[in-house]
Amino acid sequence: MLQQHLQQKNKSVKELIKSKVSLAPMAGITDYVLRSMVRRYSKDALLTTEMISSEFLAQVKESDITKTDENHHPINFQISGHKPYLMKVAAEYLTPKADMIDINMGCPVNKVVKGQDGCALMKNPSLAAELVQAVKEGTDKPVSVKFRLGYTFDELNYVEFGQQMQEAGAEFITIHGRTRSQFYADKADWGKIRDLKRNVDIPVFANGDVVSIETAEQCINESEADGVAIGRAAMGDPTLIYRVEHFFKTGERLPVPTLSEKINMMKTHLDEEITLRGENVGIKFFRKFYPFYISGIRNAAKVRSVLVVEENYNNIISIFNELIKNYT
């Protein structure tokens, strides 16, 4: 009966996932504004919110994290936690806004893991399976999971873990090709993802080190995954997800945005963060994006060091204009 149920639900998942590229969830990054920026170019990519704590959501309910627009669909809301009841409540609350509910089982950050959330769940597959079942009880939307290769190199349980999550009712997997102990060091192992893909019956997206059309193509070839999830590389190029999905659909390699185009995107991105958060908070929040937008230009470190301490909006725009003038 379970397998029949999965097959029926898979149809809706596959209809929902219209693109072979998704925006990977990143805490404090994939906010309303970045999702909106990506959607300006890609109409079909699955967008994923930043991680939302089920305990926080149970207490606070509405927050900037849950803010969305009609054009954000299809959208996957990612929740974290280790208490089945709270995960069910969170799923119930988010269901009217979501097309899918994702469970974070891959975050490597110490404060998350110490709280038994994120990648700590890979050390407790039975609890992880309970969370999948609880979320499914709280929603009629597809449920997905995101995890890593394992907690350490001595605990590479990603194949068995993925099978257990599928058996519990998960209908979509995103897997980061590193262990928790690696955090983001070394190269993501896309080849290992192939082992998972060959041993589950649900869609699998590969994540980690996909930063261009070329790396996306290589990742798909090595992993045999159904698609790729792009994270940090989208922080300085909101067009990347569209350009990769366009390549997968047509074989055409659209050009990388020029510096002038990227500076204009950066200005729009900053303006939208200010609209969402207010000028003071918006400017400070946006500082994390500067290194990605200006990566590769001459004296990038020097320019970044000026931008990350500047608090005056007009001065920031003057720096943007100088970049265009001096580097284009």
FITOR-834510 format. One line per field, with one value per residue: residue in three letters; residue number from 1; y, x, z of N, C-alpha, C in turn. Coordinates in steps of 0.2 Angstrom, whole numbers. Layout:
FITOR-834510
aa c(ALA  ...)
i c(NUM  ...)
n.v c(Y  ...)
n.u c(X  ...)
n.w c(Z  ...)
ca.v c(Y  ...)
ca.u c(X  ...)
ca.w c(Z  ...)
c.v c(Y  ...)
c.u c(X  ...)
c.w c(Z  ...)
//
This chain:
FITOR-834510
aa c(MET  LEU  GLN  GLN  HIS  LEU  GLN  GLN  LYS  ASN  LYS  SER  VAL  LYS  GLU  LEU  ILE  LYS  SER  LYS  VAL  SER  LEU  ALA  PRO  MET  ALA  GLY  ILE  THR  ASP  TYR  VAL  LEU  ARG  SER  MET  VAL  ARG  ARG  TYR  SER  LYS  ASP  ALA  LEU  LEU  THR  THR  GLU  MET  ILE  SER  SER  GLU  PHE  LEU  ALA  GLN  VAL  LYS  GLU  SER  ASP  ILE  THR  LYS  THR  ASP  GLU  ASN  HIS  HIS  PRO  ILE  ASN  PHE  GLN  ILE  SER  GLY  HIS  LYS  PRO  TYR  LEU  MET  LYS  VAL  ALA  ALA  GLU  TYR  LEU  THR  PRO  LYS  ALA  ASP  MET  ILE  ASP  ILE  ASN  MET  GLY  CYS  PRO  VAL  ASN  LYS  VAL  VAL  LYS  GLY  GLN  ASP  GLY  CYS  ALA  LEU  MET  LYS  ASN  PRO  SER  LEU  ALA  ALA  GLU  LEU  VAL  GLN  ALA  VAL  LYS  GLU  GLY  THR  ASP  LYS  PRO  VAL  SER  VAL  LYS  PHE  ARG  LEU  GLY  TYR  THR  PHE  ASP  GLU  LEU  ASN  TYR  VAL  GLU  PHE  GLY  GLN  GLN  MET  GLN  GLU  ALA  GLY  ALA  GLU  PHE  ILE  THR  ILE  HIS  GLY  ARG  THR  ARG  SER  GLN  PHE  TYR  ALA  ASP  LYS  ALA  ASP  TRP  GLY  LYS  ILE  ARG  ASP  LEU  LYS  ARG  ASN  VAL  ASP  ILE  PRO  VAL  PHE  ALA  ASN  GLY  ASP  VAL  VAL  SER  ILE  GLU  THR  ALA  GLU  GLN  CYS  ILE  ASN  GLU  SER  GLU  ALA  ASP  GLY  VAL  ALA  ILE  GLY  ARG  ALA  ALA  MET  GLY  ASP  PRO  THR  LEU  ILE  TYR  ARG  VAL  GLU  HIS  PHE  PHE  LYS  THR  GLY  GLU  ARG  LEU  PRO  VAL  PRO  THR  LEU  SER  GLU  LYS  ILE  ASN  MET  MET  LYS  THR  HIS  LEU  ASP  GLU  GLU  ILE  THR  LEU  ARG  GLY  GLU  ASN  VAL  GLY  ILE  LYS  PHE  PHE  ARG  LYS  PHE  TYR  PRO  PHE  TYR  ILE  SER  GLY  ILE  ARG  ASN  ALA  ALA  LYS  VAL  ARG  SER  VAL  LEU  VAL  VAL  GLU  GLU  ASN  TYR  ASN  ASN  ILE  ILE  SER  ILE  PHE  ASN  GLU  LEU  ILE  LYS  ASN  TYR  THR)
i c(1  2  3  4  5  6  7  8  9  10  11  12  13  14  15  16  17  18  19  20  21  22  23  24  25  26  27  28  29  30  31  32  33  34  35  36  37  38  39  40  41  42  43  44  45  46  47  48  49  50  51  52  53  54  55  56  57  58  59  60  61  62  63  64  65  66  67  68  69  70  71  72  73  74  75  76  77  78  79  80  81  82  83  84  85  86  87  88  89  90  91  92  93  94  95  96  97  98  99  100  101  102  103  104  105  106  107  108  109  110  111  112  113  114  115  116  117  118  119  120  121  122  123  124  125  126  127  128  129  130  131  132  133  134  135  136  137  138  139  140  141  142  143  144  145  146  147  148  149  150  151  152  153  154  155  156  157  158  159  160  161  162  163  164  165  166  167  168  169  170  171  172  173  174  175  176  177  178  179  180  181  182  183  184  185  186  187  188  189  190  191  192  193  194  195  196  197  198  199  200  201  202  203  204  205  206  207  208  209  210  211  212  213  214  215  216  217  218  219  220  221  222  223  224  225  226  227  228  229  230  231  232  233  234  235  236  237  238  239  240  241  242  243  244  245  246  247  248  249  250  251  252  253  254  255  256  257  258  259  260  261  262  263  264  265  266  267  268  269  270  271  272  273  274  275  276  277  278  279  280  281  282  283  284  285  286  287  288  289  290  291  292  293  294  295  296  297  298  299  300  301  302  303  304  305  306  307  308  309  310  311  312  313  314  315  316  317  318  319  320  321  322  323  324  325  326  327  328)
n.v c(-6  6  8  10  21  30  30  36  49  53  57  69  76  76  83  95  98  106  110  107  112  119  132  131  129  141  147  163  168  164  173  182  192  187  176  182  189  178  172  182  179  165  155  143  136  127  135  137  141  150  141  137  137  125  126  139  144  139  147  161  161  171  178  187  177  168  176  177  178  177  174  167  153  137  133  128  126  126  117  115  104  93  88  78  82  96  98  94  103  114  111  111  124  130  125  131  140  134  124  112  104  104  95  99  91  92  103  109  117  121  125  121  107  103  105  94  95  97  90  81  73  63  54  48  39  33  43  53  47  47  61  64  56  63  76  73  70  82  89  90  92  88  80  83  80  86  81  76  67  60  60  59  54  41  37  36  35  38  32  21  29  38  28  25  37  38  27  31  40  51  61  67  71  81  81  85  85  82  78  80  84  90  102  115  113  106  96  94  77  71  59  50  53  47  33  34  39  28  19  23  27  39  57  64  78  85  93  106  114  117  129  135  134  124  116  112  103  94  89  83  73  65  62  57  62  69  82  98  107  124  134  145  151  157  169  180  181  181  176  164  152  151  152  139  130  133  129  115  112  116  116  127  139  152  168  174  186  203  214  226  223  215  224  232  223  220  233  233  222  226  238  231  224  234  240  229  228  240  255  255  242  235  238  233  220  216  216  203  199  206  201  191  196  205  197  192  204  216  220  216  213  224  233  227  228  241  243  235  241  253  264  273  275  283  284  271  268  277  271  259  265  270  258  253  263  262  248  244)
n.u c(4  10  20  11  5  15  19  7  8  20  17  11  22  31  25  25  38  45  56  74  82  84  82  92  90  95  100  96  98  91  79  64  67  78  72  62  70  77  66  62  69  68  54  50  58  60  58  66  63  72  78  66  63  54  50  51  42  30  28  29  23  19  32  46  52  42  35  28  25  12  18  29  27  32  35  45  44  55  57  64  68  66  55  42  28  28  33  23  13  19  20  6  3  10  5  -5  2  12  19  26  33  48  60  74  88  101  109  124  128  135  126  114  115  118  106  100  94  94  109  111  101  104  111  101  91  78  71  71  63  51  49  46  34  26  26  19  7  3  1  -6  2  16  31  47  65  81  97  114  129  133  136  150  165  166  153  145  130  121  114  106  99  92  84  76  70  62  54  47  39  43  44  53  70  84  101  116  133  143  150  144  154  163  158  158  170  183  179  163  156  150  149  146  132  126  125  115  104  102  96  84  67  62  62  78  88  104  116  129  143  139  141  140  135  143  148  136  132  142  140  127  130  139  132  120  108  91  91  98  102  105  114  124  130  120  119  126  122  107  103  108  101  91  99  105  94  89  99  99  87  88  101  108  120  118  125  136  131  136  148  142  128  127  130  119  109  113  110  96  93  98  90  77  79  80  67  60  65  68  79  91  93  91  102  113  110  112  125  132  130  138  152  149  143  153  163  178  182  194  204  194  193  197  187  176  179  177  163  157  157  151  137  129  116  117  131  134  128  135  147  144  141  154  161  155  159  173  177  171)
n.w c(0  4  -6  -17  -14  -14  -27  -33  -27  -32  -45  -43  -38  -48  -57  -51  -50  -62  -67  -69  -60  -44  -31  -18  -1  11  26  32  20  8  7  6  -4  -11  -17  -24  -33  -41  -46  -56  -67  -69  -72  -68  -59  -44  -29  -13  4  17  31  43  60  68  82  84  75  80  91  86  74  61  51  43  36  31  22  6  -12  -24  -36  -33  -33  -40  -23  -9  7  20  35  52  65  79  86  84  85  85  73  65  68  62  49  46  48  38  26  18  11  5  -8  -6  8  16  25  35  36  35  39  45  56  72  83  78  76  89  95  92  79  61  53  63  64  55  62  69  62  65  72  63  53  60  60  47  45  54  48  36  41  45  33  16  6  -5  3  7  9  15  15  20  15  26  44  47  39  42  44  33  28  19  8  14  23  15  9  20  23  11  13  24  19  12  -3  -11  -13  -8  -9  -1  -7  3  19  36  44  36  33  22  16  5  -10  -16  -17  -30  -37  -27  -24  -35  -31  -21  -29  -37  -29  -24  -27  -29  -34  -35  -31  -34  -24  -20  -24  -37  -48  -60  -78  -83  -72  -67  -77  -77  -64  -65  -74  -67  -55  -59  -55  -54  -55  -51  -36  -33  -23  -14  -26  -32  -25  -30  -42  -49  -61  -63  -60  -70  -82  -81  -81  -93  -101  -99  -105  -118  -123  -125  -121  -112  -110  -96  -85  -88  -79  -77  -78  -67  -57  -58  -55  -42  -36  -37  -29  -17  -15  -14  -2  7  6  11  24  30  29  37  43  32  23  31  32  19  17  17  4  -5  -7  -17  -28  -33  -35  -43  -49  -52  -38  -29  -15  -8  -12  -7  7  9  6  15  27  25  28  23  11  -1  -3  -5  -17  -25  -25  -32  -44  -48  -49  -61  -70  -69  -72  -83)
ca.v c(0  12  9  12  28  34  31  41  55  55  60  76  79  77  89  101  100  108  112  102  116  122  136  127  133  144  151  170  170  163  176  184  196  183  171  186  190  172  171  187  176  158  155  136  133  126  140  135  146  148  136  139  132  123  128  147  145  137  153  167  161  175  181  188  171  165  180  175  181  172  172  162  146  132  135  123  129  121  117  111  103  86  85  77  86  103  98  93  109  119  109  113  131  132  121  135  144  130  118  107  105  101  94  100  85  92  109  107  122  118  126  117  100  102  105  88  96  97  84  77  68  57  49  45  38  32  49  57  44  49  68  63  54  69  82  71  70  89  92  86  93  83  81  82  80  88  79  75  60  57  64  59  49  34  36  37  31  42  27  18  35  40  23  25  42  36  22  35  44  57  60  71  72  85  79  89  80  82  75  86  86  94  108  117  112  100  96  89  71  70  52  46  54  42  27  35  39  21  15  25  28  46  62  66  83  85  100  107  116  119  136  137  129  118  112  109  98  89  86  78  67  61  60  54  65  72  89  101  113  129  138  151  154  162  175  185  180  178  173  158  146  151  150  132  126  134  124  108  112  118  115  133  142  159  172  176  193  208  217  232  220  212  229  234  218  221  239  231  218  231  242  227  222  240  240  224  228  247  256  253  235  232  239  229  213  215  215  196  198  210  197  186  201  208  192  191  210  218  223  215  213  231  236  224  231  248  242  231  246  259  264  278  273  287  283  264  269  280  266  255  268  270  251  252  267  260  242  242)
ca.u c(0  14  23  6  4  21  18  2  10  26  15  10  29  35  21  27  45  45  63  79  86  80  86  93  88  101  98  98  100  85  74  58  69  82  68  59  75  78  59  62  72  66  47  48  62  57  61  65  64  77  76  62  63  47  48  50  35  24  27  29  19  21  38  48  54  36  32  29  20  9  23  35  26  32  39  46  45  60  57  69  66  66  49  36  22  29  34  16  10  22  17  -1  2  13  2  -9  6  17  18  30  36  55  63  81  92  108  112  130  130  135  120  108  116  118  99  97  91  99  112  111  96  107  113  95  86  71  68  70  57  45  47  43  28  23  24  14  1  1  0  -8  7  22  36  54  70  87  102  121  132  133  139  157  167  165  146  142  124  116  109  101  95  87  79  72  65  57  49  43  34  46  43  58  76  90  107  123  138  148  147  143  161  166  154  158  177  184  175  157  157  144  148  142  125  123  123  108  99  101  93  78  62  59  67  84  92  111  118  136  148  136  142  140  132  148  148  129  132  146  136  122  133  142  127  114  102  86  92  103  100  110  114  128  132  115  119  128  120  101  101  111  97  88  103  106  89  89  104  96  81  89  108  111  124  117  131  136  129  142  149  137  122  127  130  112  105  115  107  89  93  99  83  72  80  78  60  57  68  70  86  97  93  92  109  117  108  114  133  134  130  143  157  147  141  159  168  182  184  201  204  188  194  197  181  172  181  174  156  154  157  147  130  125  114  119  138  134  126  141  152  142  142  161  163  153  163  180  178  167)
ca.w c(0  4  -12  -22  -12  -16  -34  -34  -25  -36  -51  -42  -37  -54  -61  -47  -52  -69  -69  -67  -56  -39  -27  -12  5  15  32  32  13  3  10  1  -9  -16  -20  -29  -39  -45  -50  -61  -73  -69  -70  -66  -54  -37  -24  -6  9  22  36  48  66  70  88  83  71  85  96  83  68  55  51  36  32  28  17  -1  -17  -29  -42  -30  -34  -35  -17  -4  14  24  42  56  72  81  90  79  86  83  65  62  68  58  42  46  47  31  20  13  7  2  -13  -4  14  16  32  36  40  33  42  49  60  78  87  76  78  96  97  89  73  55  51  69  62  51  67  72  57  67  74  56  49  63  58  40  46  57  43  32  45  45  26  10  1  -5  9  4  14  13  20  17  14  32  49  46  33  45  45  26  28  15  4  19  26  10  8  26  22  6  16  29  15  8  -10  -15  -9  -10  -5  -2  -8  8  26  41  47  30  32  15  14  0  -16  -16  -20  -34  -38  -22  -25  -39  -27  -18  -35  -40  -24  -22  -32  -29  -37  -31  -34  -31  -21  -18  -29  -43  -48  -67  -82  -84  -66  -67  -82  -74  -58  -68  -77  -62  -50  -62  -52  -58  -56  -46  -32  -33  -17  -14  -32  -34  -21  -33  -49  -49  -67  -64  -60  -76  -87  -81  -83  -100  -105  -98  -109  -125  -124  -127  -115  -111  -107  -89  -85  -88  -73  -77  -77  -60  -52  -58  -51  -35  -33  -36  -23  -11  -14  -11  5  11  6  16  31  32  26  42  43  25  21  35  30  12  17  15  -3  -9  -10  -22  -33  -35  -36  -49  -52  -49  -31  -26  -8  -6  -13  -2  13  9  6  21  33  23  30  19  5  -7  -4  -8  -24  -28  -26  -37  -51  -49  -52  -68  -73  -69  -74  -89)
c.v c(6  14  12  20  33  35  36  48  58  59  68  80  80  82  95  103  100  109  107  106  119  127  133  132  135  149  158  172  170  166  178  188  192  179  175  187  184  171  176  183  168  157  148  133  132  131  137  140  144  144  140  135  131  125  136  148  144  143  159  167  165  178  183  182  168  170  177  179  175  169  168  155  144  134  130  127  124  122  113  110  95  83  84  81  93  103  97  100  114  117  111  120  134  130  126  139  140  125  112  109  101  101  95  95  86  98  107  111  119  119  123  110  99  102  99  89  95  90  79  71  62  52  46  44  37  38  53  54  47  57  68  61  60  74  79  71  77  93  87  88  88  85  79  82  82  85  78  68  56  62  65  54  42  33  38  33  34  37  24  24  37  35  23  31  41  32  26  39  50  56  64  72  77  83  83  84  80  79  82  88  90  101  110  116  106  101  92  83  69  63  48  47  49  35  28  35  32  16  18  26  35  51  64  72  84  92  100  108  117  127  139  132  123  114  109  103  92  85  81  72  62  58  56  56  68  79  92  107  118  133  145  154  158  168  181  185  177  175  166  152  146  149  142  128  127  130  117  107  112  116  121  136  149  162  174  184  197  211  223  229  218  218  232  229  219  227  237  227  222  235  238  225  228  241  235  226  235  248  254  246  232  232  234  222  211  214  208  195  201  205  193  191  203  203  192  198  212  222  222  215  220  235  233  227  238  247  239  236  252  258  269  276  276  285  276  265  272  275  261  258  269  263  250  257  265  253  239  246)
c.u c(4  17  18  5  9  21  13  5  16  23  14  17  32  31  24  34  46  52  68  84  81  85  86  92  95  99  101  99  94  79  69  62  74  77  64  64  76  72  59  64  69  59  45  52  59  61  61  67  70  74  72  61  55  45  47  43  29  23  26  24  22  28  40  50  48  33  34  24  17  14  29  33  29  37  39  47  49  59  62  66  67  61  44  30  22  30  28  13  13  20  10  -2  5  9  -2  -4  11  15  21  32  43  57  71  84  99  112  118  132  130  129  114  109  116  111  96  93  96  102  113  106  98  110  107  90  79  68  66  64  51  43  44  36  23  21  19  7  -2  0  -3  -3  13  27  42  59  77  92  109  123  132  136  146  158  166  158  142  136  119  111  104  96  90  82  74  67  60  51  44  38  37  46  48  64  81  96  113  128  144  145  147  150  165  164  154  165  177  179  169  158  150  143  145  134  122  121  116  103  97  97  87  73  59  64  72  87  99  113  125  140  145  136  141  136  137  148  141  129  136  143  131  125  136  137  121  107  97  87  97  100  106  109  118  129  126  115  121  126  113  99  103  106  93  92  105  100  87  93  102  90  83  96  111  114  123  123  130  135  136  142  143  130  122  127  122  108  107  111  99  88  93  92  78  72  78  70  57  59  69  77  92  98  95  99  114  116  112  122  135  134  135  149  155  146  148  164  172  184  191  200  197  188  194  191  176  173  178  166  153  154  153  140  126  123  117  127  138  133  132  146  150  143  150  164  161  158  170  182  174  169)
c.w c(0  -2  -17  -20  -14  -23  -36  -32  -29  -42  -49  -41  -43  -58  -58  -49  -59  -72  -66  -62  -50  -35  -20  -6  9  20  32  25  8  6  4  -5  -14  -20  -26  -35  -43  -49  -56  -68  -74  -67  -67  -60  -47  -32  -17  -1  13  27  42  54  68  77  88  80  76  89  92  77  62  56  44  32  29  23  10  -5  -21  -34  -39  -31  -40  -29  -12  2  18  31  46  62  73  85  85  79  83  75  62  62  63  51  41  45  40  25  16  9  3  -4  -11  3  14  23  31  40  38  36  46  55  68  83  85  77  85  99  94  82  67  54  57  68  58  56  71  67  59  69  67  53  53  61  51  41  49  52  38  35  45  38  21  5  1  1  6  10  11  18  17  16  20  37  48  41  36  46  39  26  24  11  9  22  21  9  14  25  17  9  21  26  12  1  -14  -10  -12  -6  -7  -2  -3  15  31  43  42  30  25  12  9  -5  -14  -20  -24  -36  -33  -22  -30  -36  -24  -24  -37  -35  -21  -28  -33  -32  -33  -35  -30  -29  -19  -24  -36  -44  -55  -71  -83  -78  -65  -72  -80  -68  -60  -71  -72  -57  -53  -59  -57  -59  -51  -42  -31  -27  -17  -20  -34  -30  -25  -41  -49  -55  -68  -65  -67  -82  -87  -83  -91  -104  -105  -103  -116  -127  -126  -120  -115  -108  -100  -89  -84  -81  -72  -75  -70  -55  -52  -54  -43  -32  -32  -30  -17  -9  -11  -4  9  11  11  23  34  30  31  42  37  22  25  33  23  12  15  8  -7  -11  -16  -28  -37  -36  -43  -52  -49  -42  -27  -18  -5  -7  -8  5  14  10  12  27  31  25  27  12  -1  -8  -7  -15  -28  -30  -32  -44  -53  -52  -59  -72  -74  -72  -80  -95)
//
